């Protein structure tokens, strides 16, 4: 049996330990936390309805067409729901696995470009960054699209280094497939954004000769073969789909504030700086070294400039957008982590501890600030009540605060007394411990959900009962109960205008009709927020039975 060469052997062992470490980190108590509304509830319920209804082309949410996003994540989550049942661990497995894949991709790319230690450091920086960790454990689309866009760009920068032949062709085909899958995950940005980064790099750094051959005819066919069929099927199945998907969800989302997600231009600056913790202080040093020589030497240093351009373009693109949410900025993290990993590897090889001074100082300041702020909140009951954290989480919160404060105190000492390798390892270990504590406390930190109310409803519902949500739709309730619900008043993101059948279902009613039903002979259930229930039942003519409550949410019925 042939033996692996030493380089291949280390790649396999590195991959094994990276999968083991980050798999444990991301999957630790992953299924213990209830789904968070609206996003996790939405992205769990749509796949459940696909499985229940058998329609994998036109997504539905609470029985209403939902055309905002393409279906790749829905398909993957539906597959896990079918295999393991509809629970939190099954639906969150997809982003967690994408996150592990992203760590492996950056390891492989950095190793290929700069060596094994750079690959390991880049993987560590990306995988233990706070925002990356958080999004690895939440059922959102952003982790998947970030990893797929990164895969396309990694394939590109590796591909242009290869001579014509099988390896180059495989990398460029990987680019086309990754861009197509990113498009099937979150729409046109899946190929437009990576395409813009590649085009700008070729243009600004005069790298056109390195592009040939890039296998455009067969690559374009491969891209269309993956991305086009669903788009064509959806357009053929519904006349409103194309206008809603291309105009409302792409053009208007970027150019107008119609989605009510407008934020100032600087919105993503603190998110990137805080999200990169504990590596925030090293990013600027790594950028300065990576771009040494400045613009005058851009052609000699074109690969480092590629990663800087990638981060800058995506940051500016989403900062310009009129629709901003925290997870949107995640695709900025891989190029910054790769450059940071390259820099850290060089510092470790040279044992240049003095060069870590600024980064360690920034880490200590941030860790101490977070730790002291958390301790202050947890030790003052009058302050604690203003936050989502409850008194039951005081032990976990204090443990997290202690971990951060200990790390803030020890990091400078380790840098002075130990090696650069020990300093970097200590930062990663401190944050990994803090993240595990945070994961353990996640259920109490999360917004209130309806898992408990849904269990009570499932145990007491009778055939013929109706259930309504009052002036709000709670996505997770449909997932936990496995049924469509009625909505009174405000229907939120349910796009009834594009679904005549849903409008005609008589599940979506106004206040007057609801009060009539509540006073009638049928047994009606109601899920609502406590504050809204107080206003509703201030009408003494409406009899009610409070069946269950959980924090600010309540479950009522009109008769026993």
Number of C-alpha atoms within 10 A of each C-alpha: 3 4 7 10 8 9 9 11 12 13 15 13 11 18 18 12 11 21 17 12 14 24 16 13 23 28 17 15 17 24 17 15 20 24 31 21 19 15 16 20 26 25 25 30 29 29 30 29 24 19 16 11 12 9 12 19 18 19 23 22 24 24 20 21 22 23 22 18 18 25 23 19 26 24 19 16 26 27 18 19 21 14 10 12 14 20 17 21 21 20 32 25 23 25 26 27 20 18 26 22 20 24 26 23 22 29 28 22 22 27 21 13 15 17 15 21 19 28 28 25 28 31 28 23 30 27 29 26 23 22 22 23 22 18 20 27 26 23 26 21 23 21 28 28 28 26 25 29 27 26 25 28 26 23 22 22 21 18 24 20 13 14 13 13 9 9 13 21 18 14 22 25 24 22 27 28 23 25 30 26 25 29 26 24 24 22 22 17 18 22 23 14 18 24 16 15 20 18 14 17 20 17 11 13 19 13 16 13 9 15 14 12 15 18 15 14 8 12 18 15 13 17 22 14 13 18 22 15 11 18 17 12 12 19 16 12 12 13 11 15 20 17 12 17 20 16 12 17 17 18 12 17 20 18 12 15 15 13 15 11 13 16 16 11 14 11 15 22 13 10 15 19 15 16 23 23 21 24 28 23 22 27 20 16 18 20 18 13 15 21 17 14 12 12 13 9 13 18 14 12 17 20 19 20 21 21 25 18 18 26 21 15 18 20 20 14 13 18 20 16 19 20 20 23 12 13 18 19 24 22 23 20 23 27 25 27 28 30 29 28 30 26 23 29 24 15 18 20 11 12 17 16 20 11 15 22 17 14 19 25 15 18 24 24 15 20 24 21 16 16 23 17 12 19 19 15 19 24 14 10 12 9 11 17 13 10 10 12 20 15 14 10 17 18 12 17 24 20 17 24 25 19 21 26 21 16 23 24 15 16 21 19 12 19 22 14 11 13 16 24 18 17 23 24 13 17 22 20 14 18 21 20 15 20 22 17 18 17 23 18 22 19 21 16 17 15 16 18 24 29 20 18 22 21 14 16 23 12 9 10 14 10 6 9 11 18 22 24 22 24 18 17 25 25 26 25 28 24 26 25 17 17 15 20 22 21 27 21 18 16 18 12 13 19 16 18 11 18 17 11 12 18 15 10 11 10 17 20 18 14 15 11 12 19 14 11 15 20 16 11 10 13 19 22 24 25 28 21 19 16 11 14 17 10 9 14 12 10 9 8 9 13 12 18 12 13 16 17 18 15 11 12 19 21 25 21 22 19 15 9
